[in-house]
């Protein structure tokens, strides 16, 4: 057939709906809620006035929360910005890398390596007990001289932009687990600092050191702290923990630590 033999595209009955923009608002919300948040904010929002309006709708972000399992009806009155709530839930994860010694000492900076130095052992270890979390299999253990290790977290690298941290001040929750051996006394310390761009300390959590006497129950205990309403300007978080044994025995009789975590955002 010659090209001219094909029927004209416009010759048939014209559809009442010609573009995606003609879709009802609730259908557009449902469709756009399927897209990743990054695409919605960086691309879809710039398409036209209508799409910007839909992308900014509370119903769209509430729908995304429902899709991803972040939504609970009890939250309805307490959430002032569902878009930010979704972003925080989506980003939320443990920002401490290698918390359970599965990758040797990777990602940790050894600040003090006293006595016979830091070591990694398998749970429960000699004269020890298991951590309540069955997914944890290893721990870091200290010696008879001061042993401290740390991690520095840069928030922008983890997806937390400056405006979010300064305007919303999402909760920052720190947790750590520590235990002694039954047969030796030891000491545990934790310091967590919220730092500015220039590493100035804006807020600090540094509880009194925990001293555990010899012949303890060797149970694993959790220490936890949540930073709220902290000053604007937080750009880094510095986490340091460690200690030593208190009887100066050669080997690895000091405090044991594992399963450390730092999370940002709502308690979902």
MIDOSE-1310 file (N, C-alpha, C; in nm, 2 decimals, decimal comma, always signed):
residues 268
xxxx	+0,08/-0,12/+0,00/+0,00/+0,00/+0,00/+0,09/+0,12/+0,00; +0,03/+0,23/-0,06/+0,10/+0,36/-0,06/+0,07/+0,42/+0,07; +0,16/+0,51/+0,11/+0,15/+0,58/+0,24/+0,02/+0,65/+0,25; -0,03/+0,71/+0,14/-0,16/+0,78/+0,14/-0,28/+0,70/+0,17
xxxx	-0,26/+0,56/+0,15/-0,38/+0,47/+0,18/-0,41/+0,45/+0,32; -0,32/+0,49/+0,41/-0,34/+0,47/+0,56/-0,44/+0,57/+0,61; -0,54/+0,53/+0,69/-0,64/+0,63/+0,74/-0,57/+0,73/+0,83; -0,62/+0,85/+0,82/-0,56/+0,96/+0,90/-0,59/+0,93/+1,05
xxxx	-0,49/+0,96/+1,13/-0,50/+0,94/+1,28/-0,61/+1,02/+1,34; -0,63/+1,14/+1,28/-0,73/+1,22/+1,34/-0,87/+1,20/+1,28; -0,88/+1,10/+1,19/-1,01/+1,08/+1,13/-1,11/+1,01/+1,21; -1,06/+0,93/+1,31/-1,15/+0,86/+1,40/-1,22/+0,95/+1,51
xxxx	-1,30/+0,89/+1,59/-1,36/+0,97/+1,69/-1,26/+1,02/+1,79; -1,26/+1,14/+1,83/-1,15/+1,20/+1,91/-1,17/+1,17/+2,06; -1,07/+1,12/+2,13/-1,08/+1,08/+2,27/-1,10/+1,21/+2,35; -1,19/+1,19/+2,45/-1,21/+1,31/+2,54/-1,09/+1,34/+2,62
xxxx	-1,01/+1,24/+2,65/-0,89/+1,25/+2,73/-0,77/+1,25/+2,64; -0,70/+1,36/+2,63/-0,59/+1,37/+2,54/-0,45/+1,36/+2,61; -0,44/+1,40/+2,73/-0,31/+1,40/+2,80/-0,33/+1,34/+2,94; -0,22/+1,31/+3,00/-0,22/+1,26/+3,14/-0,27/+1,36/+3,24
xxxx	-0,26/+1,49/+3,19/-0,30/+1,60/+3,27/-0,45/+1,61/+3,28; -0,52/+1,54/+3,19/-0,67/+1,53/+3,20/-0,72/+1,43/+3,30; -0,64/+1,35/+3,36/-0,68/+1,25/+3,46/-0,74/+1,32/+3,58; -0,84/+1,26/+3,64/-0,89/+1,32/+3,77/-0,78/+1,32/+3,87
xxxx	-0,79/+1,41/+3,97/-0,68/+1,43/+4,06/-0,65/+1,31/+4,14; -0,75/+1,23/+4,19/-0,73/+1,11/+4,27/-0,65/+1,01/+4,19; -0,68/+1,00/+4,06/-0,61/+0,90/+3,98/-0,46/+0,94/+3,96; -0,44/+1,07/+3,94/-0,30/+1,12/+3,92/-0,22/+1,10/+4,05
xxxx	-0,29/+1,12/+4,17/-0,22/+1,10/+4,30/-0,18/+0,95/+4,31; -0,27/+0,86/+4,27/-0,24/+0,72/+4,27/-0,13/+0,68/+4,18; -0,13/+0,73/+4,06/-0,02/+0,70/+3,97/+0,12/+0,76/+4,01; +0,12/+0,89/+4,05/+0,24/+0,95/+4,09/+0,30/+0,89/+4,22
xxxx	+0,21/+0,84/+4,31/+0,26/+0,78/+4,43/+0,34/+0,66/+4,41; +0,33/+0,60/+4,29/+0,41/+0,48/+4,26/+0,56/+0,52/+4,23; +0,58/+0,64/+4,20/+0,72/+0,68/+4,17/+0,81/+0,71/+4,29; +0,94/+0,69/+4,27/+1,03/+0,72/+4,38/+1,02/+0,87/+4,42
xxxx	+1,04/+0,90/+4,55/+1,03/+1,03/+4,60/+1,13/+1,13/+4,53; +1,25/+1,08/+4,50/+1,35/+1,16/+4,43/+1,30/+1,21/+4,30; +1,24/+1,12/+4,22/+1,18/+1,15/+4,09/+1,07/+1,25/+4,10; +0,98/+1,23/+4,20/+0,87/+1,33/+4,22/+0,92/+1,47/+4,25
xxxx	+1,02/+1,48/+4,33/+1,07/+1,61/+4,37/+1,16/+1,68/+4,27; +1,24/+1,60/+4,21/+1,34/+1,65/+4,11/+1,29/+1,67/+3,97; +1,19/+1,59/+3,93/+1,15/+1,59/+3,79/+1,00/+1,62/+3,78; +0,91/+1,54/+3,84/+0,77/+1,55/+3,82/+0,72/+1,69/+3,87
xxxx	+0,77/+1,74/+3,98/+0,73/+1,87/+4,03/+0,75/+1,98/+3,94; +0,85/+1,96/+3,84/+0,88/+2,07/+3,75/+0,81/+2,06/+3,62; +0,72/+1,96/+3,60/+0,66/+1,94/+3,47/+0,56/+2,05/+3,44; +0,47/+2,09/+3,54/+0,37/+2,19/+3,52/+0,31/+2,23/+3,65
xxxx	+0,23/+2,33/+3,65/+0,17/+2,38/+3,77/+0,08/+2,28/+3,84; +0,01/+2,20/+3,75/-0,08/+2,10/+3,81/+0,00/+1,99/+3,88; +0,10/+1,94/+3,82/+0,18/+1,84/+3,88/+0,25/+1,88/+4,00; +0,30/+2,01/+4,01/+0,36/+2,06/+4,13/+0,26/+2,06/+4,24
xxxx	+0,13/+2,10/+4,21/+0,02/+2,10/+4,31/+0,00/+1,96/+4,36; -0,01/+1,86/+4,27/-0,03/+1,72/+4,31/+0,08/+1,67/+4,39; +0,21/+1,69/+4,35/+0,32/+1,64/+4,42/+0,33/+1,70/+4,56; +0,28/+1,82/+4,58/+0,28/+1,88/+4,71/+0,16/+1,84/+4,80
xxxx	+0,07/+1,76/+4,75/-0,05/+1,73/+4,82/-0,02/+1,63/+4,94; -0,08/+1,66/+5,05/-0,06/+1,57/+5,17/-0,11/+1,42/+5,13; -0,22/+1,41/+5,06/-0,27/+1,28/+5,02/-0,17/+1,20/+4,95; -0,09/+1,26/+4,86/+0,00/+1,18/+4,78/+0,11/+1,12/+4,88
xxxx	+0,16/+1,20/+4,97/+0,27/+1,15/+5,06/+0,21/+1,05/+5,16; +0,09/+1,07/+5,20/+0,02/+0,98/+5,29/+0,00/+0,84/+5,22; -0,03/+0,85/+5,09/-0,05/+0,73/+5,01/+0,09/+0,65/+5,00; +0,20/+0,73/+4,98/+0,33/+0,67/+4,97/+0,37/+0,60/+5,11
xxxx	+0,33/+0,67/+5,22/+0,35/+0,61/+5,35/+0,28/+0,48/+5,36; +0,15/+0,47/+5,31/+0,07/+0,35/+5,32/+0,14/+0,24/+5,24; +0,18/+0,28/+5,12/+0,25/+0,18/+5,03/+0,37/+0,12/+5,09; +0,45/+0,20/+5,16/+0,58/+0,15/+5,21/+0,57/+0,11/+5,35
xxxx	+0,45/+0,10/+5,41/+0,43/+0,05/+5,55/+0,47/+0,15/+5,66; +0,48/+0,28/+5,63/+0,51/+0,38/+5,73/+0,39/+0,44/+5,80; +0,27/+0,41/+5,75/+0,15/+0,47/+5,79/+0,08/+0,40/+5,91; +0,04/+0,48/+6,01/-0,05/+0,43/+6,11/-0,15/+0,53/+6,14
xxxx	-0,28/+0,49/+6,15/-0,39/+0,59/+6,17/-0,36/+0,68/+6,29; -0,30/+0,62/+6,40/-0,28/+0,70/+6,52/-0,18/+0,82/+6,50; -0,11/+0,82/+6,38/-0,02/+0,93/+6,35/-0,09/+1,05/+6,29; -0,22/+1,03/+6,24/-0,28/+1,14/+6,17/-0,28/+1,28/+6,23
xxxx	-0,30/+1,29/+6,36/-0,30/+1,42/+6,42/-0,16/+1,47/+6,45; -0,07/+1,38/+6,47/+0,07/+1,43/+6,51/+0,16/+1,46/+6,40; +0,13/+1,43/+6,27/+0,22/+1,45/+6,16/+0,18/+1,59/+6,10; +0,27/+1,68/+6,10/+0,24/+1,81/+6,04/+0,28/+1,82/+5,89
xxxx	+0,38/+1,74/+5,85/+0,43/+1,74/+5,72/+0,45/+1,59/+5,67; +0,36/+1,54/+5,60/+0,37/+1,40/+5,55/+0,48/+1,38/+5,45; +0,52/+1,48/+5,38/+0,63/+1,46/+5,28/+0,76/+1,44/+5,36; +0,78/+1,52/+5,46/+0,91/+1,51/+5,54/+0,90/+1,38/+5,62
xxxx	+0,79/+1,35/+5,67/+0,77/+1,22/+5,75/+0,81/+1,10/+5,66; +0,76/+1,10/+5,53/+0,79/+0,99/+5,44/+0,94/+0,99/+5,41; +1,00/+1,11/+5,38/+1,14/+1,11/+5,35/+1,23/+1,06/+5,47; +1,19/+1,09/+5,59/+1,27/+1,05/+5,71/+1,25/+0,90/+5,73
xxxx	+1,13/+0,85/+5,71/+1,11/+0,70/+5,72/+1,19/+0,63/+5,62; +1,19/+0,68/+5,49/+1,25/+0,62/+5,38/+1,40/+0,61/+5,40; +1,46/+0,72/+5,46/+1,60/+0,73/+5,48/+1,65/+0,65/+5,60; +1,56/+0,62/+5,69/+1,60/+0,57/+5,82/+1,66/+0,43/+5,82
xxxx	+1,78/+0,42/+5,88/+1,86/+0,30/+5,88/+1,97/+0,32/+5,98; +2,05/+0,22/+6,02/+2,16/+0,24/+6,11/+2,27/+0,31/+6,04; +2,31/+0,42/+6,09/+2,42/+0,50/+6,02/+2,56/+0,45/+6,07; +2,57/+0,37/+6,17/+2,69/+0,31/+6,21/+2,72/+0,19/+6,12
xxxx	+2,84/+0,19/+6,06/+2,88/+0,09/+5,97/+2,96/-0,02/+6,05; +2,94/-0,15/+6,01/+3,00/-0,26/+6,08/+2,98/-0,25/+6,23; +2,86/-0,25/+6,28/+2,84/-0,24/+6,42/+2,86/-0,36/+6,50; +2,86/-0,48/+6,43/+2,87/-0,61/+6,50/+3,00/-0,69/+6,47
xxxx	+3,10/-0,61/+6,42/+3,23/-0,67/+6,40/+3,24/-0,78/+6,29; +3,14/-0,78/+6,20/+3,14/-0,88/+6,09/+3,24/-0,84/+5,98; +3,29/-0,72/+5,98/+3,39/-0,68/+5,88/+3,52/-0,64/+5,95; +3,56/-0,72/+6,05/+3,68/-0,69/+6,12/+3,67/-0,55/+6,18
xxxx	+3,77/-0,46/+6,16/+3,76/-0,32/+6,22/+3,73/-0,22/+6,11; +3,68/-0,27/+6,00/+3,65/-0,18/+5,89/+3,55/-0,07/+5,93; +3,57/+0,05/+5,89/+3,49/+0,17/+5,91/+3,51/+0,23/+6,05; +3,59/+0,16/+6,14/+3,61/+0,22/+6,27/+3,75/+0,28/+6,27
xxxx	+3,76/+0,39/+6,35/+3,89/+0,46/+6,37/+3,94/+0,41/+6,51; +4,05/+0,35/+6,53/+4,10/+0,31/+6,66/+4,17/+0,43/+6,72; +4,11/+0,48/+6,83/+4,16/+0,60/+6,90/+4,26/+0,57/+7,01; +4,24/+0,46/+7,08/+4,33/+0,41/+7,18/+4,33/+0,26/+7,17
xxxx	+4,45/+0,20/+7,17/+4,47/+0,06/+7,16/+4,56/+0,00/+7,27; +4,52/+0,03/+7,39/+4,60/-0,01/+7,51/+4,61/-0,16/+7,54; +4,70/-0,19/+7,63/+4,71/-0,33/+7,67/+4,75/-0,42/+7,56; +4,67/-0,53/+7,54/+4,69/-0,62/+7,43/+4,61/-0,58/+7,31
xxxx	+4,55/-0,46/+7,31/+4,48/-0,40/+7,20/+4,34/-0,46/+7,18; +4,26/-0,39/+7,10/+4,12/-0,44/+7,06/+4,13/-0,58/+7,00; +4,02/-0,66/+7,02/+4,01/-0,79/+6,96/+3,87/-0,81/+6,92; +3,84/-0,91/+6,83/+3,71/-0,95/+6,80/+3,69/-1,09/+6,84
xxxx	+3,57/-1,12/+6,90/+3,55/-1,26/+6,95/+3,40/-1,30/+6,91; +3,38/-1,43/+6,91/+3,25/-1,48/+6,88/+3,16/-1,49/+7,00; +3,04/-1,46/+6,99/+2,94/-1,47/+7,11/+2,92/-1,62/+7,14; +2,90/-1,66/+7,26/+2,89/-1,57/+7,38/+3,03/-1,54/+7,44
xxxx	+3,14/-1,60/+7,39/+3,27/-1,58/+7,44/+3,29/-1,64/+7,58; +3,42/-1,65/+7,62/+3,45/-1,71/+7,75/+3,38/-1,64/+7,86; +3,32/-1,71/+7,95/+3,25/-1,66/+8,07/+3,16/-1,54/+8,03; +3,09/-1,56/+7,92/+2,99/-1,46/+7,87/+2,85/-1,51/+7,84
xxxx	+2,77/-1,42/+7,79/+2,63/-1,46/+7,76/+2,60/-1,40/+7,62; +2,49/-1,45/+7,56/+2,45/-1,41/+7,43/+2,37/-1,27/+7,43; +2,38/-1,20/+7,33/+2,31/-1,07/+7,31/+2,16/-1,11/+7,28; +2,06/-1,04/+7,33/+1,92/-1,07/+7,30/+1,89/-1,08/+7,15
xxxx	+1,96/-1,01/+7,07/+1,93/-1,02/+6,92/+2,00/-1,13/+6,86; +1,93/-1,23/+6,81/+2,00/-1,36/+6,76/+2,07/-1,33/+6,63; +2,06/-1,21/+6,57/+2,13/-1,18/+6,44/+2,27/-1,13/+6,47; +2,30/-1,11/+6,60/+2,44/-1,06/+6,64/+2,52/-1,18/+6,68
xxxx	+2,64/-1,19/+6,61/+2,72/-1,31/+6,63/+2,86/-1,28/+6,69; +2,90/-1,16/+6,68/+3,04/-1,12/+6,72/+3,04/-0,99/+6,81; +3,15/-0,97/+6,88/+3,16/-0,84/+6,95/+3,31/-0,80/+6,95; +3,33/-0,67/+6,98/+3,46/-0,61/+7,00/+3,49/-0,62/+7,15
xxxx	+3,62/-0,65/+7,18/+3,65/-0,66/+7,33/+3,78/-0,59/+7,35; +3,78/-0,52/+7,47/+3,90/-0,44/+7,51/+3,99/-0,52/+7,60; +4,11/-0,45/+7,63/+4,21/-0,52/+7,70/+4,24/-0,44/+7,84; +4,36/-0,46/+7,89/+4,39/-0,40/+8,02/+4,44/-0,25/+8,02
xxxx	+4,46/-0,20/+7,90/+4,48/-0,05/+7,88/+4,36/+0,01/+7,81; +4,35/+0,14/+7,81/+4,24/+0,21/+7,75/+4,22/+0,17/+7,60; +4,11/+0,13/+7,56/+4,07/+0,09/+7,42/+3,95/+0,17/+7,38; +3,97/+0,26/+7,28/+3,85/+0,34/+7,23/+3,85/+0,34/+7,08
xxxx	+3,73/+0,33/+7,02/+3,72/+0,34/+6,88/+3,60/+0,43/+6,84; +3,60/+0,48/+6,72/+3,50/+0,58/+6,69/+3,46/+0,58/+6,54; +3,35/+0,64/+6,51/+3,31/+0,67/+6,37/+3,26/+0,81/+6,36; +3,29/+0,87/+6,25/+3,24/+1,01/+6,22/+3,14/+0,99/+6,10
xxxx	+3,02/+1,04/+6,13/+2,91/+1,03/+6,03/+2,89/+1,17/+5,97; +2,90/+1,18/+5,84/+2,87/+1,31/+5,77/+2,73/+1,30/+5,71; +2,64/+1,38/+5,77/+2,49/+1,36/+5,74/+2,46/+1,38/+5,59; +2,52/+1,48/+5,52/+2,49/+1,50/+5,38/+2,52/+1,38/+5,30
xxxx	+2,63/+1,31/+5,33/+2,66/+1,18/+5,26/+2,56/+1,08/+5,28; +2,48/+1,08/+5,39/+2,38/+0,98/+5,42/+2,24/+1,02/+5,37; +2,23/+1,14/+5,30/+2,11/+1,18/+5,24/+2,03/+1,28/+5,32; +2,09/+1,33/+5,44/+2,02/+1,42/+5,52/+2,07/+1,57/+5,49
xxxx	+1,98/+1,64/+5,41/+2,03/+1,77/+5,37/+2,02/+1,87/+5,48; +2,10/+1,98/+5,46/+2,11/+2,09/+5,57/+1,98/+2,14/+5,62; +1,89/+2,18/+5,52/+1,77/+2,24/+5,55/+1,68/+2,15/+5,64; +1,68/+2,02/+5,61/+1,61/+1,92/+5,68/+1,65/+1,92/+5,83
xxxx	+1,78/+1,92/+5,85/+1,84/+1,91/+5,98/+1,81/+2,04/+6,06; +1,82/+2,15/+5,99/+1,80/+2,28/+6,06/+1,66/+2,32/+6,09; +1,57/+2,29/+6,00/+1,43/+2,33/+6,02/+1,35/+2,22/+6,09; +1,37/+2,09/+6,06/+1,28/+1,99/+6,12/+1,34/+1,93/+6,25
xxxx	+1,48/+1,94/+6,26/+1,55/+1,88/+6,38/+1,50/+1,74/+6,41; +1,51/+1,65/+6,31/+1,45/+1,51/+6,34/+1,53/+1,45/+6,46; +1,46/+1,36/+6,53/+1,52/+1,29/+6,65/+1,64/+1,21/+6,60; +1,75/+1,22/+6,68/+1,87/+1,13/+6,66/+1,88/+1,04/+6,78
xxxx	+1,86/+0,91/+6,75/+1,87/+0,81/+6,86/+1,99/+0,73/+6,85; +2,06/+0,72/+6,96/+2,19/+0,64/+6,98/+2,17/+0,52/+7,07; +2,22/+0,41/+7,03/+2,21/+0,29/+7,11/+2,34/+0,21/+7,11; +2,37/+0,15/+7,22/+2,49/+0,07/+7,22/+2,47/-0,05/+7,32
xxxx	+2,54/-0,16/+7,30/+2,52/-0,27/+7,39/+2,66/-0,30/+7,45; +2,67/-0,33/+7,58/+2,79/-0,36/+7,64/+2,78/-0,47/+7,74; +2,88/-0,55/+7,77/+2,88/-0,66/+7,87/+3,02/-0,68/+7,92; +3,03/-0,74/+8,04/+3,15/-0,78/+8,10/+3,16/-0,93/+8,09
xxxx	+3,28/-0,98/+8,13/+3,30/-1,13/+8,16/+3,26/-1,15/+8,30; +3,22/-1,27/+8,33/+3,18/-1,30/+8,47/+3,31/-1,28/+8,57; +3,42/-1,32/+8,52/+3,54/-1,34/+8,61/+3,63/-1,21/+8,62; +3,59/-1,10/+8,56/+3,68/-0,98/+8,56/+3,60/-0,86/+8,56
xxxx	+3,64/-0,76/+8,65/+3,58/-0,63/+8,65/+3,62/-0,55/+8,53; +3,54/-0,45/+8,49/+3,58/-0,37/+8,37/+3,50/-0,23/+8,37; +3,53/-0,15/+8,28/+3,48/-0,01/+8,27/+3,44/+0,01/+8,13; +3,32/+0,08/+8,11/+3,26/+0,11/+7,98/+3,24/+0,26/+7,97
xxxx	+3,27/+0,32/+7,85/+3,24/+0,46/+7,83/+3,18/+0,48/+7,69; +3,09/+0,58/+7,68/+3,03/+0,62/+7,55/+3,03/+0,77/+7,54; +3,07/+0,82/+7,43/+3,06/+0,97/+7,40/+3,00/+0,98/+7,26; +2,89/+1,06/+7,25/+2,83/+1,09/+7,12/+2,82/+1,25/+7,11
xxxx	+2,87/+1,30/+7,00/+2,87/+1,45/+6,98/+2,80/+1,48/+6,85; +2,72/+1,59/+6,85/+2,66/+1,65/+6,73/+2,75/+1,76/+6,70; +2,80/+1,76/+6,58/+2,91/+1,86/+6,54/+2,86/+1,95/+6,42; +2,91/+2,07/+6,42/+2,88/+2,16/+6,31/+2,97/+2,13/+6,19
xxxx	+2,95/+2,21/+6,09/+3,03/+2,20/+5,97/+3,18/+2,20/+6,00; +3,22/+2,29/+6,09/+3,36/+2,30/+6,13/+3,40/+2,22/+6,25; +3,31/+2,12/+6,28/+3,34/+2,02/+6,39/+3,34/+2,08/+6,53; +3,26/+2,19/+6,55/+3,24/+2,24/+6,68/+3,12/+2,16/+6,74
xxxx	+3,14/+2,13/+6,87/+3,04/+2,05/+6,94/+2,92/+2,13/+6,98; +2,80/+2,09/+6,92/+2,68/+2,16/+6,94/+2,60/+2,10/+7,06; +2,61/+1,97/+7,07/+2,55/+1,90/+7,18/+2,62/+1,76/+7,20; +2,62/+1,72/+7,33/+2,70/+1,60/+7,36/+2,62/+1,51/+7,46
xxxx	+2,63/+1,38/+7,43/+2,59/+1,28/+7,53/+2,71/+1,20/+7,58; +2,74/+1,22/+7,71/+2,86/+1,15/+7,77/+2,82/+1,12/+7,91; +2,75/+1,00/+7,93/+2,71/+0,96/+8,07/+2,83/+0,92/+8,15; +2,81/+0,91/+8,28/+2,92/+0,86/+8,37/+2,96/+0,73/+8,32
xxxx	+3,09/+0,70/+8,33/+3,14/+0,56/+8,29/+3,07/+0,46/+8,38; +3,05/+0,34/+8,32/+2,99/+0,23/+8,39/+3,10/+0,14/+8,44; +3,11/+0,12/+8,57/+3,21/+0,03/+8,62/+3,14/-0,10/+8,67; +3,18/-0,22/+8,62/+3,12/-0,35/+8,65/+3,22/-0,43/+8,73
xxxx	+3,17/-0,47/+8,85/+3,26/-0,55/+8,94/+3,28/-0,69/+8,89; +3,39/-0,75/+8,94/+3,41/-0,89/+8,92/+3,30/-0,98/+8,97; +3,28/-1,09/+8,90/+3,17/-1,19/+8,93/+3,03/-1,12/+8,91; +3,02/-1,05/+8,80/+2,89/-1,00/+8,76/+2,81/-1,10/+8,69
xxxx	+2,68/-1,07/+8,65/+2,60/-1,17/+8,57/+2,64/-1,17/+8,42; +2,73/-1,09/+8,38/+2,78/-1,08/+8,24/+2,67/-1,06/+8,14; +2,56/-1,01/+8,18/+2,45/-0,99/+8,08/+2,48/-0,87/+8,00; +2,43/-0,87/+7,87/+2,44/-0,76/+7,78/+2,33/-0,65/+7,82
xxxx	+2,38/-0,53/+7,82/+2,29/-0,42/+7,86/+2,29/-0,31/+7,75; +2,17/-0,25/+7,73/+2,16/-0,15/+7,62/+2,17/-0,01/+7,69; +2,24/+0,08/+7,63/+2,24/+0,22/+7,67/+2,18/+0,29/+7,55; +2,09/+0,39/+7,58/+2,02/+0,46/+7,47/+2,00/+0,60/+7,50
xxxx	+2,00/+0,69/+7,40/+1,98/+0,83/+7,42/+1,92/+0,89/+7,29; +1,82/+0,98/+7,31/+1,77/+1,05/+7,19/+1,79/+1,20/+7,20; +1,86/+1,25/+7,10/+1,88/+1,40/+7,09/+1,75/+1,46/+7,03; +1,69/+1,56/+7,10/+1,58/+1,63/+7,05/+1,60/+1,78/+7,06
xxxx	+1,54/+1,86/+6,98/+1,55/+2,01/+6,99/+1,69/+2,06/+7,00; +1,78/+2,00/+6,93/+1,92/+2,04/+6,94/+1,94/+2,17/+6,85; +2,05/+2,23/+6,86/+2,08/+2,36/+6,79/+2,08/+2,33/+6,64; +2,05/+2,43/+6,56/+2,06/+2,42/+6,41/+2,21/+2,41/+6,38
xxxx	+2,24/+2,36/+6,26/+2,38/+2,35/+6,22/+2,45/+2,22/+6,23; +2,37/+2,11/+6,27/+2,44/+1,98/+6,29/+2,47/+1,92/+6,15; +2,60/+1,89/+6,13/+2,64/+1,84/+6,00/+2,71/+1,70/+6,01; +2,76/+1,67/+6,13/+2,83/+1,54/+6,16/+2,78/+1,49/+6,29
xxxx	+2,80/+1,36/+6,31/+2,78/+1,29/+6,44/+2,90/+1,21/+6,46; +2,96/+1,23/+6,58/+3,08/+1,15/+6,62/+3,04/+1,06/+6,73; +3,07/+0,93/+6,71/+3,04/+0,82/+6,81/+3,17/+0,76/+6,85; +3,19/+0,75/+6,99/+3,30/+0,68/+7,04/+3,27/+0,60/+7,16
xxxx	+3,32/+0,47/+7,17/+3,29/+0,39/+7,28/+3,42/+0,30/+7,31; +3,42/+0,24/+7,43/+3,53/+0,16/+7,47/+3,54/+0,15/+7,62; +3,67/+0,12/+7,66/+3,69/+0,10/+7,80/+3,81/+0,01/+7,82; +3,81/-0,06/+7,93/+3,92/-0,16/+7,96/+3,88/-0,24/+8,08
xxxx	+3,96/-0,34/+8,11/+3,94/-0,42/+8,24/+3,99/-0,34/+8,36; +3,95/-0,37/+8,47/+3,99/-0,29/+8,59/+4,09/-0,37/+8,68; +4,13/-0,49/+8,63/+4,22/-0,57/+8,71/+4,36/-0,60/+8,64; +4,37/-0,53/+8,52/+4,50/-0,53/+8,45/+4,55/-0,67/+8,43
xxxx	+4,46/-0,75/+8,37/+4,50/-0,89/+8,34/+4,54/-0,89/+8,19; +4,65/-0,95/+8,16/+4,70/-0,97/+8,02/+4,59/-1,04/+7,94; +4,57/-1,00/+7,81/+4,46/-1,06/+7,73/+4,34/-0,97/+7,71; +4,23/-1,03/+7,70/+4,11/-0,96/+7,66/+4,00/-0,98/+7,77
xxxx	+4,01/-0,92/+7,88/+3,92/-0,93/+7,99/+3,83/-0,81/+8,01; +3,85/-0,71/+7,93/+3,78/-0,58/+7,94/+3,64/-0,58/+7,89; +3,58/-0,46/+7,88/+3,44/-0,45/+7,84/+3,42/-0,50/+7,69; +3,31/-0,56/+7,67/+3,27/-0,61/+7,53/+3,16/-0,52/+7,48
xxxx	+3,17/-0,48/+7,35/+3,07/-0,39/+7,29/+3,03/-0,45/+7,15; +2,90/-0,43/+7,12/+2,85/-0,47/+6,98/+2,72/-0,40/+6,96; +2,67/-0,42/+6,83/+2,53/-0,38/+6,80/+2,50/-0,23/+6,82; +2,60/-0,15/+6,80/+2,59/+0,00/+6,81/+2,50/+0,05/+6,70
xxxx	+2,42/+0,16/+6,73/+2,34/+0,22/+6,62/+2,31/+0,37/+6,64; +2,30/+0,44/+6,53/+2,25/+0,57/+6,53/+2,15/+0,58/+6,42; +2,03/+0,62/+6,46/+1,92/+0,63/+6,36/+1,86/+0,77/+6,37; +1,81/+0,82/+6,26/+1,75/+0,96/+6,25/+1,61/+0,95/+6,21
xxxx	+1,52/+1,01/+6,28/+1,38/+1,02/+6,23/+1,28/+0,96/+6,33; +1,15/+0,95/+6,28/+1,04/+0,91/+6,37/+1,06/+0,76/+6,41; +1,00/+0,73/+6,53/+1,00/+0,59/+6,58/+0,89/+0,52/+6,50; +0,92/+0,45/+6,40/+0,82/+0,37/+6,32/+0,83/+0,23/+6,36
